[in-house]
Amino acid sequence: MITNAALSVSRRSLLTGAIALGVAQLLTGCQTASDQHLMVTFLRDAIPPPMLGEFRRVLEHRVNLDFSAEPQLEDLFEALVRWQHQEDDESENGSGWRPWGRSPQIPELTLLGHSWLPRAIEGGLLQPLDSQAWDNWGNLPQTPIPWRDLARQGDRLWGAPYRWGTTVIVYRKDRFDRLGWTPQDWSDLWREELRGRVALLDSPREVIGLTLKKLGHSYNHESPQDVPELFEELQALQEQLLFYSSTAFQQPLLRGDIWVAQGYSRDILAIPRYGRQLAAVVPQSGTALWADYWVRPARATVGRLSDRWIDFCWRPRIAEQLSLLGFAASPQVLGTAEADLPEALRTNPVLLPEGDRLQRSEFIELDLGEASLSQYRQIWEQLRGGGNRQ
């Protein structure tokens, strides 16, 4: 728990709602050395409040911990772009302010989603990480997900995996009790009983991907236009929909306007009535995976505390705490024997899907090449512009 003496809420934390989580600015003393201060930005809800208090307790010295939250992953990527040019802009404006001897207001670490990572690397927005600084790096499992290789390009490591999850099917338990069955795979979304009762993510790669998966293909099929039945299946699925939305399906689901939806596991698990009114399932044929990484902005000053924070997140007990309180699983728990996990984690099939479902799942890759990505865009535009209900 964060002590009252250590708690100080910055204006930015207040604006982003981090105060509601108890995650804000932890300040103790007024040190000047860079390794006695740690500035981190993260996605709102991504760090359970007890983790910060626990981290402070394991440190040997009194330090400044400045953690602030952003509402969307896109905001974190945009901040990386802004920080890349910030020093040049301030030099032009004649500002020479350098708190703690570092580039102004550039955190040592920020959270970044898997799909944003290639763009950040290509844009020169990051500096590589040194895995030799982490005691727990070698304990991260390589199966069924190769965690130590996901953010690596050549001999450089660009991200430290922090948490992960899946795209799931969420449904109203009462409605399916009446139907006498529950969704188990993507193919169930085409069943006649659900016509007009389905919501899908407003994402071409997710919607086309689930349809490819239904047809026995990969989410990352390089030539989707060569799958002859794909577009017909997409049209039939669209006839099942009430709407597409990546953010506004929760309330219609709770009201009963829709009975089933496609959503990200972190969003589903965070719905207050999940487990009572709602249930979710990872599709049998596999699904899309997502992950968030700790990355270091290109112009950040490197301090010892940033590596300690990364390594701290992989401690077995902390990894369990994150997984139980943070609506997403730590990579570390996949390497823990099932019998050694808390029951609440061991018996949660959304946080920890059955092995075969996870093995059939995959990350949506954005580097398929322009020719492939153009096919996905064309299929999506034709589907959405074809006069069908949206």
Kinemage of the C-alpha trace (Angstrom):
@kinemage 1
@onewidth
@group {chain A} dominant
@subgroup {mainchain}
@vectorlist {calphas} color= white
{ca met a 1} P 0.000 0.000 0.000
{ca ile a 2} L 1.273 3.514 -0.772
{ca thr a 3} L 1.890 5.463 2.428
{ca asn a 4} L 0.280 8.855 2.963
{ca ala a 5} L 3.671 10.431 3.427
{ca ala a 6} L 4.752 9.191 0.015
{ca leu a 7} L 1.638 10.182 -1.921
{ca ser a 8} L 1.528 13.313 -4.000
{ca val a 9} L -0.854 13.774 -6.902
{ca ser a 10} L 0.423 15.673 -9.914
{ca arg a 11} L -1.976 17.744 -11.974
{ca arg a 12} L -1.458 15.437 -14.950
{ca ser a 13} L -2.331 12.377 -12.872
{ca leu a 14} L -5.483 14.078 -11.672
{ca leu a 15} L -6.549 14.905 -15.208
{ca thr a 16} L -6.021 11.358 -16.436
{ca gly a 17} L -7.861 9.787 -13.542
{ca ala a 18} L -4.837 8.089 -12.003
{ca ile a 19} L -5.795 9.430 -8.586
{ca ala a 20} L -8.800 7.134 -8.642
{ca leu a 21} L -6.427 4.233 -8.866
{ca gly a 22} L -4.102 5.429 -6.151
{ca val a 23} L -1.344 5.540 -8.761
{ca ala a 24} L 0.189 8.965 -8.969
{ca gln a 25} L 3.386 10.658 -8.010
{ca leu a 26} L 5.391 9.061 -5.207
{ca leu a 27} L 7.842 11.571 -3.775
{ca thr a 28} L 10.278 11.080 -0.935
{ca gly a 29} L 12.944 13.690 -0.350
{ca cys a 30} L 14.431 16.023 -2.909
{ca gln a 31} L 17.309 14.160 -4.554
{ca thr a 32} L 19.200 15.441 -7.578
{ca ala a 33} L 21.024 12.342 -8.909
{ca ser a 34} L 19.365 10.818 -11.971
{ca asp a 35} L 19.347 7.290 -10.541
{ca gln a 36} L 17.352 8.534 -7.524
{ca his a 37} L 14.440 9.617 -9.691
{ca leu a 38} L 12.263 7.519 -11.973
{ca met a 39} L 9.698 8.971 -14.346
{ca val a 40} L 7.344 6.500 -16.060
{ca thr a 41} L 4.242 6.924 -18.200
{ca phe a 42} L 1.778 4.087 -18.608
{ca leu a 43} L -1.722 3.216 -19.730
{ca arg a 44} L -4.473 3.952 -17.252
{ca asp a 45} L -5.372 0.836 -15.219
{ca ala a 46} L -2.154 -0.922 -16.304
{ca ile a 47} L -0.404 -0.756 -12.899
{ca pro a 48} L -2.335 -1.984 -9.845
{ca pro a 49} L -1.775 0.550 -7.021
{ca pro a 50} L -0.191 -1.957 -4.590
{ca met a 51} L 2.643 -2.591 -7.043
{ca leu a 52} L 4.062 0.913 -6.644
{ca gly a 53} L 4.039 0.734 -2.878
{ca glu a 54} L 5.722 -2.672 -3.010
{ca phe a 55} L 8.385 -1.361 -5.403
{ca arg a 56} L 9.207 1.524 -3.111
{ca arg a 57} L 9.602 -0.862 -0.181
{ca val a 58} L 12.203 -2.982 -1.976
{ca leu a 59} L 14.403 0.003 -2.813
{ca glu a 60} L 17.369 0.645 -0.550
{ca his a 61} L 17.190 4.441 -0.742
{ca arg a 62} L 14.587 7.174 -0.626
{ca val a 63} L 13.701 8.026 -4.220
{ca asn a 64} L 11.330 10.056 -6.361
{ca leu a 65} L 8.891 7.854 -8.261
{ca asp a 66} L 6.851 9.847 -10.776
{ca phe a 67} L 4.285 7.635 -12.512
{ca ser a 68} L 1.581 9.212 -14.685
{ca ala a 69} L -1.164 7.655 -16.782
{ca glu a 70} L -2.547 8.219 -20.269
{ca pro a 71} L -6.006 7.016 -21.342
{ca gln a 72} L -5.086 5.378 -24.676
{ca leu a 73} L -2.112 3.528 -26.182
{ca glu a 74} L -2.274 5.964 -29.075
{ca asp a 75} L -1.564 8.781 -26.598
{ca leu a 76} L 1.604 7.008 -25.479
{ca phe a 77} L 2.811 6.634 -29.065
{ca glu a 78} L 2.073 10.290 -29.796
{ca ala a 79} L 4.049 11.229 -26.697
{ca leu a 80} L 7.046 9.288 -28.040
{ca val a 81} L 6.885 11.373 -31.216
{ca arg a 82} L 6.598 14.573 -29.184
{ca trp a 83} L 9.538 13.688 -26.930
{ca gln a 84} L 11.688 12.924 -29.958
{ca his a 85} L 11.389 16.540 -31.097
{ca gln a 86} L 10.979 18.243 -27.732
{ca glu a 87} L 14.651 19.027 -27.095
{ca asp a 88} L 15.080 20.652 -30.498
{ca asp a 89} L 11.916 22.693 -30.033
{ca glu a 90} L 13.018 23.956 -26.616
{ca ser a 91} L 16.485 24.820 -27.926
{ca glu a 92} L 14.849 26.972 -30.589
{ca asn a 93} L 12.752 28.634 -27.895
{ca gly a 94} L 15.786 29.347 -25.744
{ca ser a 95} L 14.729 27.133 -22.839
{ca gly a 96} L 17.539 25.519 -20.898
{ca trp a 97} L 15.586 23.810 -18.108
{ca arg a 98} L 16.939 20.348 -17.330
{ca pro a 99} L 15.376 18.762 -14.192
{ca trp a 100} L 17.493 16.010 -12.603
{ca gly a 101} L 20.065 16.449 -15.384
{ca arg a 102} L 17.858 14.857 -18.059
{ca ser a 103} L 15.980 15.954 -21.142
{ca pro a 104} L 12.960 17.929 -19.920
{ca gln a 105} L 9.971 15.820 -18.963
{ca ile a 106} L 11.040 12.792 -20.974
{ca pro a 107} L 10.376 9.669 -18.897
{ca glu a 108} L 12.877 6.860 -18.697
{ca leu a 109} L 10.181 4.318 -19.533
{ca thr a 110} L 6.799 4.299 -21.178
{ca leu a 111} L 4.320 1.573 -22.003
{ca leu a 112} L 3.753 0.725 -25.668
{ca gly a 113} L 1.483 -1.788 -27.365
{ca his a 114} L 2.744 -4.588 -29.628
{ca ser a 115} L 1.150 -3.131 -32.740
{ca trp a 116} L 2.806 0.255 -32.166
{ca leu a 117} L 6.298 -1.143 -31.624
{ca pro a 118} L 7.395 -1.531 -35.291
{ca arg a 119} L 6.437 2.071 -36.052
{ca ala a 120} L 8.298 3.336 -32.998
{ca ile a 121} L 11.445 1.430 -33.972
{ca glu a 122} L 11.268 2.503 -37.605
{ca gly a 123} L 10.753 6.120 -36.571
{ca gly a 124} L 13.797 6.144 -34.301
{ca leu a 125} L 11.611 6.881 -31.287
{ca leu a 126} L 13.234 4.300 -28.991
{ca gln a 127} L 16.627 3.309 -27.671
{ca pro a 128} L 17.474 -0.373 -27.200
{ca leu a 129} L 17.341 -2.108 -23.823
{ca asp a 130} L 19.992 -4.236 -22.140
{ca ser a 131} L 18.583 -7.551 -20.911
{ca gln a 132} L 21.772 -8.224 -18.935
{ca ala a 133} L 20.535 -5.648 -16.425
{ca trp a 134} L 17.607 -7.912 -15.428
{ca asp a 135} L 17.916 -10.879 -13.081
{ca asn a 136} L 14.516 -12.316 -14.088
{ca trp a 137} L 14.909 -12.047 -17.856
{ca gly a 138} L 16.059 -15.642 -18.258
{ca asn a 139} L 12.996 -16.891 -16.372
{ca leu a 140} L 10.522 -15.568 -18.948
{ca pro a 141} L 9.028 -18.552 -20.810
{ca gln a 142} L 9.590 -19.058 -24.523
{ca thr a 143} L 6.559 -21.308 -25.045
{ca pro a 144} L 3.810 -21.064 -26.077
{ca ile a 145} L 4.785 -17.406 -26.604
{ca pro a 146} L 8.478 -16.548 -27.251
{ca trp a 147} L 8.592 -13.591 -24.878
{ca arg a 148} L 12.336 -12.957 -25.119
{ca asp a 149} L 12.208 -12.660 -28.902
{ca leu a 150} L 9.000 -10.735 -29.613
{ca ala a 151} L 10.515 -7.251 -29.335
{ca arg a 152} L 13.911 -8.143 -30.779
{ca gln a 153} L 15.248 -7.061 -34.151
{ca gly a 154} L 18.613 -8.565 -34.965
{ca asp a 155} L 20.816 -8.245 -31.901
{ca arg a 156} L 18.822 -5.369 -30.408
{ca leu a 157} L 16.004 -5.600 -27.878
{ca trp a 158} L 13.462 -2.790 -28.062
{ca gly a 159} L 10.842 -3.742 -25.485
{ca ala a 160} L 10.456 -5.598 -22.179
{ca pro a 161} L 7.148 -7.539 -22.130
{ca tyr a 162} L 4.946 -6.395 -19.255
{ca arg a 163} L 1.458 -7.865 -19.766
{ca trp a 164} L -0.614 -9.594 -22.409
{ca gly a 165} L -4.104 -10.711 -23.278
{ca thr a 166} L -6.407 -11.869 -26.044
{ca thr a 167} L -9.366 -10.923 -28.194
{ca val a 168} L -12.352 -12.785 -26.739
{ca ile a 169} L -16.054 -13.416 -27.208
{ca val a 170} L -18.099 -11.867 -24.381
{ca tyr a 171} L -21.766 -12.714 -23.943
{ca arg a 172} L -24.847 -12.255 -21.770
{ca lys a 173} L -25.179 -15.354 -19.606
{ca asp a 174} L -28.949 -15.041 -19.166
{ca arg a 175} L -29.634 -14.840 -22.901
{ca phe a 176} L -27.586 -17.940 -23.623
{ca asp a 177} L -29.130 -19.844 -20.726
{ca arg a 178} L -32.398 -19.503 -22.619
{ca leu a 179} L -30.773 -20.611 -25.868
{ca gly a 180} L -29.276 -23.670 -24.178
{ca trp a 181} L -25.747 -23.213 -25.469
{ca thr a 182} L -22.796 -20.855 -25.027
{ca pro a 183} L -20.346 -19.480 -27.600
{ca gln a 184} L -17.137 -21.473 -27.910
{ca asp a 185} L -15.677 -20.406 -31.237
{ca trp a 186} L -15.837 -17.661 -33.861
{ca ser a 187} L -18.161 -19.784 -36.008
{ca asp a 188} L -20.902 -19.371 -33.391
{ca leu a 189} L -21.265 -15.703 -34.353
{ca trp a 190} L -22.905 -16.814 -37.624
{ca arg a 191} L -25.712 -18.759 -35.884
{ca glu a 192} L -29.221 -17.661 -36.851
{ca glu a 193} L -30.315 -17.092 -33.229
{ca leu a 194} L -27.852 -14.187 -32.971
{ca arg a 195} L -29.014 -12.215 -35.995
{ca gly a 196} L -29.019 -8.534 -35.068
{ca arg a 197} L -27.575 -9.268 -31.613
{ca val a 198} L -23.832 -9.100 -32.342
{ca ala a 199} L -21.251 -6.303 -31.999
{ca leu a 200} L -17.758 -6.493 -33.485
{ca leu a 201} L -14.637 -4.408 -33.029
{ca asp a 202} L -14.317 -1.574 -35.533
{ca ser a 203} L -11.057 -3.051 -36.794
{ca pro a 204} L -10.439 -4.598 -40.223
{ca arg a 205} L -7.638 -6.860 -39.003
{ca glu a 206} L -9.746 -8.172 -36.107
{ca val a 207} L -12.932 -8.777 -38.110
{ca ile a 208} L -11.270 -10.127 -41.244
{ca gly a 209} L -8.906 -12.058 -38.977
{ca leu a 210} L -11.640 -13.873 -37.030
{ca thr a 211} L -13.290 -14.783 -40.321
{ca leu a 212} L -10.011 -16.133 -41.693
{ca lys a 213} L -9.621 -18.102 -38.477
{ca lys a 214} L -13.108 -19.579 -38.916
{ca leu a 215} L -12.039 -20.704 -42.385
{ca gly a 216} L -8.880 -22.340 -41.063
{ca his a 217} L -6.405 -19.606 -42.005
{ca ser a 218} L -4.113 -17.264 -40.098
{ca tyr a 219} L -5.039 -13.782 -38.889
{ca asn a 220} L -1.954 -12.732 -40.863
{ca his a 221} L -2.833 -14.338 -44.204
{ca glu a 222} L -0.652 -12.552 -46.751
{ca ser a 223} L -3.209 -12.773 -49.582
{ca pro a 224} L -6.730 -12.619 -48.101
{ca gln a 225} L -8.215 -11.819 -51.519
{ca asp a 226} L -7.112 -15.283 -52.622
{ca val a 227} L -9.455 -16.938 -50.097
{ca pro a 228} L -12.518 -17.393 -52.347
{ca glu a 229} L -15.164 -17.731 -49.627
{ca leu a 230} L -13.826 -14.944 -47.404
{ca phe a 231} L -15.909 -12.028 -48.634
{ca glu a 232} L -19.127 -14.035 -48.686
{ca glu a 233} L -18.496 -15.070 -45.081
{ca leu a 234} L -17.807 -11.476 -44.089
{ca gln a 235} L -21.063 -10.333 -45.666
{ca ala a 236} L -22.977 -13.036 -43.814
{ca leu a 237} L -21.318 -12.040 -40.556
{ca gln a 238} L -22.168 -8.389 -41.126
{ca glu a 239} L -25.823 -9.369 -41.461
{ca gln a 240} L -25.599 -10.625 -37.859
{ca leu a 241} L -24.459 -7.252 -36.520
{ca leu a 242} L -26.184 -4.463 -34.712
{ca phe a 243} L -23.035 -2.332 -34.927
{ca tyr a 244} L -19.246 -2.135 -35.069
{ca ser a 245} L -17.464 -0.436 -32.165
{ca ser a 246} L -14.170 -0.815 -30.334
{ca thr a 247} L -15.231 1.272 -27.336
{ca ala a 248} L -19.015 1.493 -26.987
{ca phe a 249} L -20.244 -2.099 -26.794
{ca gln a 250} L -20.236 -2.500 -23.000
{ca gln a 251} L -23.437 -0.621 -22.192
{ca pro a 252} L -25.497 -2.137 -25.057
{ca leu a 253} L -24.294 -5.539 -23.851
{ca leu a 254} L -25.340 -4.819 -20.263
{ca arg a 255} L -28.719 -3.452 -21.422
{ca gly a 256} L -29.339 -6.522 -23.554
{ca asp a 257} L -29.402 -4.641 -26.866
{ca ile a 258} L -26.728 -7.068 -27.991
{ca trp a 259} L -26.136 -10.552 -26.619
{ca val a 260} L -22.588 -11.189 -27.743
{ca ala a 261} L -19.570 -9.081 -28.713
{ca gln a 262} L -15.967 -9.304 -29.736
{ca gly a 263} L -13.674 -7.433 -27.339
{ca tyr a 264} L -10.229 -7.192 -25.809
{ca ser a 265} L -9.791 -9.246 -22.655
{ca arg a 266} L -8.508 -6.272 -20.624
{ca asp a 267} L -11.687 -4.298 -21.393
{ca ile a 268} L -13.989 -7.246 -20.700
{ca leu a 269} L -12.396 -8.166 -17.367
{ca ala a 270} L -12.667 -4.536 -16.235
{ca ile a 271} L -16.470 -4.427 -16.665
{ca pro a 272} L -17.885 -4.386 -13.093
{ca arg a 273} L -20.563 -6.988 -13.858
{ca tyr a 274} L -18.195 -9.421 -15.548
{ca gly a 275} L -18.598 -12.816 -13.917
{ca arg a 276} L -22.159 -12.100 -12.773
{ca gln a 277} L -24.077 -10.865 -15.794
{ca leu a 278} L -21.367 -11.462 -18.385
{ca ala a 279} L -19.028 -14.304 -19.302
{ca ala a 280} L -16.260 -14.562 -21.879
{ca val a 281} L -14.402 -17.246 -23.776
{ca val a 282} L -11.204 -17.488 -25.791
{ca pro a 283} L -12.268 -19.094 -29.113
{ca gln a 284} L -11.303 -22.736 -29.628
{ca ser a 285} L -9.713 -22.142 -33.021
{ca gly a 286} L -7.447 -19.465 -31.601
{ca thr a 287} L -7.573 -15.709 -31.442
{ca ala a 288} L -5.532 -12.531 -31.658
{ca leu a 289} L -2.981 -11.822 -28.950
{ca trp a 290} L -1.958 -8.395 -27.694
{ca ala a 291} L 0.900 -7.322 -25.429
{ca asp a 292} L 2.248 -4.165 -23.814
{ca tyr a 293} L 5.977 -3.521 -23.426
{ca trp a 294} L 8.146 -1.217 -21.371
{ca val a 295} L 10.182 0.830 -23.829
{ca arg a 296} L 12.751 3.609 -23.433
{ca pro a 297} L 12.246 6.867 -25.365
{ca ala a 298} L 15.135 7.711 -27.673
{ca arg a 299} L 16.151 10.840 -25.757
{ca ala a 300} L 15.577 9.557 -22.237
{ca thr a 301} L 18.442 9.543 -19.768
{ca val a 302} L 19.139 6.015 -18.559
{ca gly a 303} L 19.006 5.489 -14.806
{ca arg a 304} L 19.475 2.360 -12.759
{ca leu a 305} L 15.943 2.545 -11.355
{ca ser a 306} L 14.298 1.980 -14.740
{ca asp a 307} L 15.933 -1.437 -15.103
{ca arg a 308} L 15.064 -2.264 -11.522
{ca trp a 309} L 11.400 -1.470 -12.215
{ca ile a 310} L 11.326 -3.710 -15.306
{ca asp a 311} L 12.925 -6.590 -13.410
{ca phe a 312} L 10.654 -6.024 -10.414
{ca cys a 313} L 7.558 -6.552 -12.609
{ca trp a 314} L 8.760 -10.095 -13.385
{ca arg a 315} L 9.187 -11.219 -9.787
{ca pro a 316} L 6.866 -14.229 -9.363
{ca arg a 317} L 4.768 -12.726 -6.566
{ca ile a 318} L 4.518 -9.347 -8.336
{ca ala a 319} L 3.625 -11.067 -11.618
{ca glu a 320} L 0.770 -12.836 -9.827
{ca gln a 321} L -0.360 -9.563 -8.264
{ca leu a 322} L -0.394 -7.859 -11.659
{ca ser a 323} L -2.330 -10.746 -13.193
{ca leu a 324} L -4.964 -10.803 -10.448
{ca leu a 325} L -5.485 -7.044 -10.147
{ca gly a 326} L -4.564 -5.606 -13.528
{ca phe a 327} L -7.064 -7.207 -15.965
{ca ala a 328} L -4.167 -8.792 -17.898
{ca ala a 329} L -1.602 -11.521 -17.353
{ca ser a 330} L 2.116 -11.153 -16.771
{ca pro a 331} L 4.320 -13.146 -19.178
{ca gln a 332} L 5.970 -14.627 -16.099
{ca val a 333} L 2.901 -16.645 -15.058
{ca leu a 334} L 3.094 -18.755 -18.221
{ca gly a 335} L 6.357 -20.137 -16.889
{ca thr a 336} L 4.918 -20.971 -13.461
{ca ala a 337} L 3.665 -24.471 -12.733
{ca glu a 338} L -0.133 -24.448 -12.670
{ca ala a 339} L -0.213 -25.963 -9.178
{ca asp a 340} L 1.851 -23.039 -7.880
{ca leu a 341} L -0.540 -20.370 -9.148
{ca pro a 342} L -3.327 -18.880 -6.996
{ca glu a 343} L -6.681 -20.545 -7.642
{ca ala a 344} L -8.241 -17.293 -8.863
{ca leu a 345} L -5.613 -17.152 -11.583
{ca arg a 346} L -5.412 -20.861 -12.290
{ca thr a 347} L -9.178 -21.122 -12.889
{ca asn a 348} L -9.596 -17.993 -15.032
{ca pro a 349} L -9.737 -19.180 -18.677
{ca val a 350} L -9.709 -15.623 -20.023
{ca leu a 351} L -6.510 -14.620 -18.227
{ca leu a 352} L -4.889 -18.005 -18.794
{ca pro a 353} L -6.487 -19.773 -21.774
{ca glu a 354} L -6.199 -23.511 -22.169
{ca gly a 355} L -2.888 -24.427 -23.750
{ca asp a 356} L -4.206 -25.548 -27.118
{ca arg a 357} L -6.283 -22.385 -27.596
{ca leu a 358} L -3.264 -20.267 -26.788
{ca gln a 359} L -1.039 -22.258 -29.124
{ca arg a 360} L -3.471 -21.614 -31.963
{ca ser a 361} L -3.450 -17.861 -31.297
{ca glu a 362} L -1.185 -15.232 -32.815
{ca phe a 363} L -0.229 -11.578 -32.714
{ca ile a 364} L -1.652 -9.425 -35.491
{ca glu a 365} L 1.421 -8.365 -37.463
{ca leu a 366} L 1.542 -4.981 -39.161
{ca asp a 367} L 4.651 -5.644 -41.250
{ca leu a 368} L 3.047 -7.950 -43.831
{ca gly a 369} L 4.073 -5.606 -46.619
{ca glu a 370} L 2.109 -2.904 -48.368
{ca ala a 371} L 0.633 -5.275 -50.953
{ca ser a 372} L -0.930 -7.472 -48.247
{ca leu a 373} L -2.108 -4.580 -46.083
{ca ser a 374} L -3.681 -2.981 -49.136
{ca gln a 375} L -5.762 -6.122 -49.649
{ca tyr a 376} L -7.091 -5.924 -46.082
{ca arg a 377} L -8.003 -2.255 -46.599
{ca gln a 378} L -9.763 -2.959 -49.886
{ca ile a 379} L -11.781 -5.839 -48.438
{ca trp a 380} L -12.813 -3.694 -45.451
{ca glu a 381} L -13.809 -0.717 -47.574
{ca gln a 382} L -15.838 -2.932 -49.908
{ca leu a 383} L -17.548 -4.618 -46.958
{ca arg a 384} L -18.411 -1.419 -45.111
{ca gly a 385} L -19.418 0.473 -48.248
{ca gly a 386} L -21.604 -2.267 -49.687
{ca gly a 387} L -24.906 -1.073 -48.275
{ca asn a 388} L -25.152 -3.703 -45.555
{ca arg a 389} L -26.223 -2.812 -42.057
{ca gln a 390} L -23.379 -1.293 -40.011
